Every structure is written in C-alpha cells, then in structure tokens.
C-alpha cells in the first residue's frame, strides 16, 4: 500500500490534492512536487530511477561468473605449476641426497687414504732407521778394510765386494729379527696349529714387557733348525722395525729380574748372520785366550753392533748395555 506522505516534500497527502503515483513502487507524490499536471502514468520517482535495471544486474552477474571461471582457470594453472615445482623440488632433494652420499664416501676414502699414508710414513721412518744403521755398519766395514790394507796379509781370504754386498743385505734382514730359545714345541702335530701356538706365546710375551707392545708389530713367527734330543727348535720372530727389536731384547733382560712363570728357560737375542756369529765367536775366543795368558781386567763391549775387547775399567758404566747385546 502506498505511503500517505509525499516522497518529495514529505507532507501529508490530502484527498482533495492532485497526486501522481509511481508505477514501480506505487508511492504517491504531490503532482505539484513532481511538476506533473497531466497525470502522466509513465512518471517514475527518483528512488526507482536510481535502482539498476534487471538487464544491468544480469550483465554484472555474467561478469562475476566470467571472473569466477577465470579464477578457476588460473587456479588450475597454479595447481599445474605447483605440481611442476613440487616435482622439481623432489628431484633437487634426490640430487642433494645423492651428493651427500657421495661426500660421505669421499670422506671415508680420505680417512682410509690418511691411514695408509700414516702407515707408509711409519714404514719410511723404520726403513730410514735401518738404512742409518747400515750406513754406520758400512762405515765400520770400510774402516776395517782400510786398516786391513796396512796390516800384514790375513790368514784368511778377504771378502769380495759381492760377498760384502750380500752380507749387508743379510744384516738388513736380520736387523728386524729376534731369536727366542727355550720355547716348548706345540703338542699338536699340524704345522698350522703349531704356528698358531707359537704366535700366541709371542703375543703373551710382548704383553708382559714394559712398556707393552701391540701384536701388530709381529710380521712372522716360525721355527728354524731341527729337533735334537727333544730340545725345542729356535723360534724366529720378524718384527716391523729395528726399534721394536731393541725394545724387546732390552725389556726382556729387565724382565728376568722378576721372571714370570713359564719363562725361566726362555732367552731372547738378536738375529745374526753367519759372518757376525763367527766374528763374535772369534772375539770371545780371543778374550778367553788373553785371560788364560793372565789378562784379567778386560771384557767385551759392543760398538755399533760389533764386539770389541776393551779394558774392564772403561766398561763399568756400560755394563748393563753390554749384557743387552
């Protein structure tokens, strides 16, 4: 139902006043207010005029639908792009994981290489020490040869150069050997079991030294010679360096002051070449001969591994060292 007040001047509509009705909202207005004296039925109030038409609303709705479709299309494209990005990220993660494994392998290889380098360095130092000892011995041999030139002709034939070279090679090999006497033979007949028992004995012996030596210094353990009258054969042990040989010989001599059970019959010496053993025998024989002739203040002292008869008074401070040789 139409309102009773004019929509323009807002005054009350009187029955006797001409009015105009808006066909859209059915509201009444003073005809004088709308300036309509012909009672025009097509007149539309300002409120209805300002309202959007149905056509305009449809167009806007269509525009909204198009926008929504565009948004949905863009969303689909975004989803596809996200899938591509996700796939690329996964591939990148796989590559990074592969690189990490490669780096781990390289790190392990470097650690192994460092370990091998340390081993080589240790071997080089050991060989250097052996070469140094050989140089000293060569110098002693050269001196001995030089003295021989000015001495009367020897009763034995001098060694040829090839024999001297061979002797040096033998001494180099013997420098890393020790000879153990008095170790009972294994009761097991097989060579493998016997060798295992001998190696176990050597490991236990190294563990009793002060300071102890690890079993890694052992290269070879084997028996030499023949069993005569149930007497055990000599036990030859090859160590990694001459320093270990010196340590074992000296430390075992100190151990004899408080000998452990089972070691009372055991003795240890350095390995010698036949020529060295012959020279040592000759020096000891000379010492006995001279003592039998009345010399009592003489003894044997070792210089660079070579025995020499010296006055006893000059040997007092070196007594322990002489016994270790």
C-alpha positions as CSV (number, residue, x, y, z in Angstrom):
1,X,0.0,0.0,0.0
2,X,1.2,3.5,-1.0
3,X,2.5,5.8,1.7
4,X,0.4,8.8,2.9
5,X,3.2,11.3,2.8
6,X,4.7,12.8,-0.3
7,X,8.0,11.2,-1.1
8,X,9.4,14.6,-2.1
9,X,8.1,17.2,0.4
10,X,7.2,14.6,3.0
11,X,3.9,16.5,3.8
12,X,0.7,14.6,4.3
13,X,-1.3,14.0,1.2
14,X,-4.8,15.4,1.2
15,X,-7.7,13.8,-0.6
16,X,-8.5,17.0,-2.4
17,X,-4.9,17.5,-3.7
18,X,-3.9,16.1,-7.1
19,X,-1.4,13.3,-6.8
20,X,0.8,11.2,-9.0
21,X,1.6,7.5,-8.4
22,X,5.0,5.9,-9.3
23,X,4.1,2.7,-11.3
24,X,7.1,0.9,-9.9
25,X,6.9,1.5,-6.2
26,X,3.2,2.6,-6.0
27,X,4.1,5.5,-3.8
28,X,2.0,8.8,-4.1
29,X,3.5,12.2,-4.7
30,X,2.0,15.7,-4.9
31,X,1.5,16.4,-8.5
32,X,2.8,19.9,-7.9
33,X,6.0,18.4,-6.4
34,X,6.7,16.2,-9.4
35,X,5.6,19.1,-11.7
36,X,3.1,16.8,-13.4
37,X,-0.3,18.3,-14.2
38,X,-1.3,15.8,-16.9
39,X,-1.3,12.8,-14.5
40,X,1.4,11.1,-16.6
41,X,1.4,7.4,-15.7
42,X,4.9,6.9,-17.1
43,X,6.5,9.1,-14.5
44,X,8.9,7.3,-12.2
45,X,10.2,8.6,-8.9
46,X,13.8,9.3,-8.3
47,X,14.2,6.4,-6.0
48,X,13.1,3.9,-8.6
49,X,15.0,5.7,-11.3
50,X,18.3,5.2,-9.4
51,X,17.7,1.5,-9.0
52,X,19.7,-0.7,-11.5
53,X,17.7,-2.3,-14.2
54,X,17.4,-6.1,-14.5
55,X,19.5,-6.1,-17.6
56,X,22.3,-4.3,-15.8
57,X,22.1,-6.8,-13.0
58,X,22.3,-9.8,-15.3
59,X,25.3,-8.3,-17.1
60,X,27.1,-7.9,-13.8
61,X,26.2,-11.4,-12.8
62,X,27.6,-12.7,-16.0
63,X,30.8,-10.7,-15.4
64,X,31.1,-12.2,-12.0
65,X,30.6,-15.7,-13.5
66,X,33.3,-15.0,-16.0
67,X,35.6,-13.8,-13.3
68,X,34.9,-16.9,-11.3
69,X,35.7,-19.0,-14.4
70,X,38.9,-17.1,-14.9
71,X,39.8,-17.5,-11.3
72,X,39.1,-21.3,-11.6
73,X,41.2,-21.5,-14.7
74,X,44.0,-19.6,-13.1
75,X,43.7,-21.9,-10.1
76,X,44.1,-24.9,-12.4
77,X,47.1,-23.4,-13.9
78,X,48.5,-22.6,-10.5
79,X,47.9,-26.2,-9.4
80,X,49.8,-27.4,-12.5
81,X,52.6,-25.0,-11.8
82,X,52.7,-26.2,-8.2
83,X,53.0,-29.8,-9.3
84,X,55.9,-28.9,-11.6
85,X,57.6,-27.0,-8.8
86,X,57.0,-29.9,-6.4
87,X,58.4,-32.4,-8.9
88,X,61.5,-30.1,-9.4
89,X,62.0,-29.8,-5.6
90,X,61.8,-33.6,-5.2
91,X,64.3,-34.1,-8.0
92,X,66.6,-31.5,-6.3
93,X,66.2,-33.2,-2.9
94,X,67.2,-36.5,-4.6
95,X,70.3,-34.9,-6.1
96,X,71.2,-33.3,-2.8
97,X,70.8,-36.7,-1.1
98,X,73.0,-38.3,-3.8
99,X,75.6,-35.7,-3.3
100,X,75.5,-36.2,0.5
101,X,76.2,-39.9,0.0
102,X,79.0,-39.1,-2.4
103,X,80.5,-36.8,0.1
104,X,80.3,-39.4,2.8
105,X,82.0,-41.9,0.5
106,X,84.7,-39.4,-0.3
107,X,85.2,-38.7,3.4
108,X,85.6,-42.4,4.2
109,X,88.0,-42.7,1.3
110,X,90.0,-39.8,2.6
111,X,90.2,-41.4,6.1
112,X,91.4,-44.6,4.6
113,X,94.0,-42.7,2.5
114,X,95.2,-40.9,5.6
115,X,95.5,-44.2,7.4
116,X,97.5,-45.7,4.6
117,X,99.7,-42.5,4.4
118,X,100.4,-42.8,8.1
119,X,101.4,-46.5,7.7
120,X,103.7,-45.6,4.7
121,X,105.2,-42.8,6.7
122,X,105.9,-45.1,9.6
123,X,107.4,-47.7,7.2
124,X,109.6,-45.0,5.7
125,X,110.8,-43.9,9.1
126,X,111.6,-47.5,10.0
127,X,113.5,-48.1,6.7
128,X,115.3,-44.8,7.3
129,X,116.4,-46.1,10.7
130,X,117.6,-49.4,9.2
131,X,119.4,-47.5,6.4
132,X,121.1,-45.3,9.1
133,X,122.2,-48.4,10.9
134,X,123.5,-49.9,7.7
135,X,125.4,-46.7,6.9
136,X,127.1,-46.9,10.3
137,X,128.0,-50.6,9.7
138,X,129.2,-49.9,6.2
139,X,131.5,-47.2,7.6
140,X,132.8,-49.7,10.1
141,X,133.4,-52.2,7.4
142,X,135.2,-49.6,5.2
143,X,137.3,-48.6,8.2
144,X,138.1,-52.3,8.8
145,X,139.0,-52.8,5.2
146,X,141.2,-49.7,5.3
147,X,143.0,-51.0,8.3
148,X,143.4,-54.3,6.7
149,X,145.3,-52.7,3.8
150,X,148.0,-51.6,6.2
151,X,148.1,-54.8,8.2
152,X,150.1,-58.0,7.4
153,X,148.4,-60.3,4.9
154,X,145.5,-62.1,6.7
155,X,145.5,-65.8,7.2
156,X,142.0,-66.0,5.6
157,X,140.9,-64.8,2.2
158,X,139.3,-61.3,2.2
159,X,135.7,-61.0,1.3
160,X,134.9,-60.0,-2.3
161,X,132.8,-57.0,-3.0
162,X,129.8,-59.2,-3.9
163,X,130.2,-61.0,-0.6
164,X,130.2,-57.7,1.3
165,X,127.0,-56.6,-0.5
166,X,125.4,-59.9,0.3
167,X,126.4,-59.6,3.9
168,X,124.9,-56.1,4.1
169,X,121.6,-57.4,2.7
170,X,121.6,-60.3,5.2
171,X,122.3,-57.9,8.1
172,X,119.4,-55.7,7.0
173,X,117.0,-58.6,7.1
174,X,118.4,-59.9,10.5
175,X,118.0,-56.4,12.0
176,X,114.3,-56.9,12.4
177,X,114.5,-60.5,13.7
178,X,114.7,-61.8,17.2
179,X,115.7,-65.4,18.2
180,X,113.8,-67.0,21.1
181,X,115.3,-70.1,22.8
182,X,113.6,-72.4,25.2
183,X,110.0,-72.2,24.0
184,X,108.5,-75.7,24.2
185,X,107.2,-77.2,20.9
186,X,103.4,-77.5,20.5
187,X,102.0,-80.9,21.3
188,X,99.8,-80.6,18.2
189,X,101.4,-82.2,15.1
190,X,99.9,-80.0,12.4
191,X,102.0,-77.0,11.3
192,X,99.1,-74.6,11.3
193,X,98.3,-75.3,14.9
194,X,101.9,-75.3,16.0
195,X,102.4,-71.9,14.3
196,X,99.3,-70.6,16.0
197,X,100.6,-71.7,19.4
198,X,104.0,-70.1,18.8
199,X,102.4,-66.8,17.7
200,X,100.2,-66.8,20.8
201,X,103.3,-67.3,23.0
202,X,105.0,-64.3,21.3
203,X,101.8,-62.1,21.8
204,X,101.7,-63.0,25.5
205,X,105.4,-62.3,25.9
206,X,105.0,-58.8,24.3
207,X,102.2,-58.1,26.6
208,X,104.4,-58.7,29.6
209,X,107.1,-56.2,28.5
210,X,107.3,-52.7,29.9
211,X,106.0,-50.8,28.0
212,X,103.9,-53.3,26.3
213,X,104.0,-53.8,22.5
214,X,100.9,-54.5,20.4
215,X,100.6,-57.7,18.4
216,X,100.6,-55.6,15.2
217,X,104.4,-55.3,15.4
218,X,104.6,-59.1,14.7
219,X,105.1,-59.9,11.0
220,X,106.1,-63.5,11.0
221,X,106.7,-66.3,13.6
222,X,108.4,-69.6,12.5
223,X,110.7,-72.3,13.8
224,X,114.2,-72.9,12.5
225,X,116.5,-75.8,12.8
226,X,115.8,-79.4,13.7
227,X,114.6,-81.1,16.9
228,X,117.6,-82.8,18.5
229,X,117.1,-85.0,21.7
230,X,113.7,-83.4,22.3
231,X,115.3,-80.0,22.5
232,X,112.9,-77.4,21.1
233,X,113.9,-75.6,17.9
234,X,114.7,-71.9,17.8
235,X,111.8,-69.6,17.4
236,X,112.5,-66.7,14.9
237,X,110.2,-63.7,15.0
238,X,110.1,-60.9,12.4
239,X,109.0,-57.5,13.8
240,X,108.1,-54.3,11.9
241,X,111.3,-52.4,12.7
242,X,114.7,-52.5,14.4
243,X,113.4,-50.2,17.2
244,X,110.9,-52.9,18.2
245,X,113.8,-55.5,18.2
246,X,115.9,-53.3,20.5
247,X,112.9,-52.7,22.8
248,X,112.1,-56.5,23.1
249,X,115.7,-57.5,23.8
250,X,116.3,-54.8,26.4
251,X,112.9,-55.1,28.1
252,X,113.1,-58.9,28.3
253,X,116.5,-58.6,30.1
254,X,114.9,-56.3,32.6
255,X,112.0,-58.7,32.9
256,X,114.4,-61.5,34.0
257,X,114.9,-59.8,37.4
258,X,111.4,-60.8,38.2
259,X,110.8,-63.6,35.7
260,X,107.2,-64.7,35.2
261,X,106.1,-68.3,35.4
262,X,107.0,-70.4,32.3
263,X,109.8,-68.1,31.2
264,X,112.7,-69.4,33.3
265,X,114.2,-71.3,30.4
266,X,113.4,-68.7,27.8
267,X,116.1,-66.3,26.4
268,X,116.0,-63.7,23.6
269,X,118.8,-62.4,21.3
270,X,119.1,-60.5,18.1
271,X,119.3,-62.5,14.9
272,X,122.9,-62.6,13.5
273,X,124.3,-63.5,10.1
274,X,126.8,-66.4,9.9
275,X,129.6,-63.9,9.5
276,X,128.5,-61.9,12.6
277,X,128.2,-65.1,14.7
278,X,131.7,-66.2,13.5
279,X,133.1,-62.7,14.4
280,X,131.5,-62.8,17.8
281,X,132.9,-66.3,18.4
282,X,136.4,-65.2,17.4
283,X,136.3,-62.2,19.7
284,X,135.1,-64.3,22.7
285,X,137.8,-66.9,21.8
286,X,140.4,-64.1,21.8
287,X,139.1,-62.9,25.2
288,X,139.4,-66.4,26.7
289,X,142.9,-66.8,25.2
290,X,144.1,-63.5,26.6
291,X,142.6,-64.2,30.0
292,X,144.3,-67.6,30.1
293,X,147.6,-65.7,29.5
294,X,147.0,-63.6,32.6
295,X,145.0,-60.6,31.5
296,X,142.1,-60.2,34.0
297,X,141.0,-56.6,33.6
298,X,139.5,-57.0,30.1
299,X,135.9,-57.6,28.8
300,X,133.9,-57.3,25.6
301,X,132.0,-54.2,24.6
302,X,129.8,-53.7,21.6
303,X,130.2,-50.7,19.3
304,X,127.5,-50.3,16.6
305,X,126.7,-53.9,17.0
306,X,130.4,-55.1,16.6
307,X,132.1,-56.7,19.6
308,X,135.5,-55.4,20.8
309,X,137.8,-56.3,23.7
310,X,138.3,-53.2,26.0
311,X,139.8,-52.7,29.5
312,X,137.3,-53.5,32.2
313,X,137.6,-50.2,33.9
314,X,136.2,-48.3,30.9
315,X,133.3,-50.7,30.7
316,X,131.8,-50.3,34.2
317,X,129.3,-47.6,33.2
318,X,128.2,-49.6,30.2
319,X,127.9,-53.0,31.9
320,X,124.1,-53.2,31.5
321,X,124.3,-52.2,27.9
322,X,126.9,-54.9,27.2
323,X,124.7,-57.6,28.7
324,X,121.8,-56.4,26.5
325,X,123.8,-57.0,23.4
